[in-house]
Amino acid sequence: MHFSAPEQLHFFVNRRPVDDKIIKKALLQVTRRQLPAGMYPFAYLFVDIDPKLLDVNVHPRKSEVKFLDPGGMFTLVTKTIEAQLGDQKVSYAAFTK
């Protein structure tokens, strides 16, 4: 499924729901050639990381995190998604309300 807005991107870091630009950018980079322009995938991504490697006090509601090594996290998420997909393409179908 793909959507015209990113509302169906759900990210969790250490089981906490977060809105993170690094994870979002990594996911979109991996899927950008497989979805129509301007579309977003349906995704739930879970990241477990040593709490010492991130700051959860960036936002009052704790909905944002700051990684000690954002470049490393970007690479890790990108490579992990690519490895899980293998040679497969992301399959998609349009979803309308």
Secondary structure, DSSP 8 states (H G I E B T S, - for coil): -EESSGGGEEEEETTEEE--HHHHHHHHHHHTTTS-TT-EE-EEEEE---GGGEE-TTSTTS---EESSHHHHHHHHHHHHHHHHTT------B---
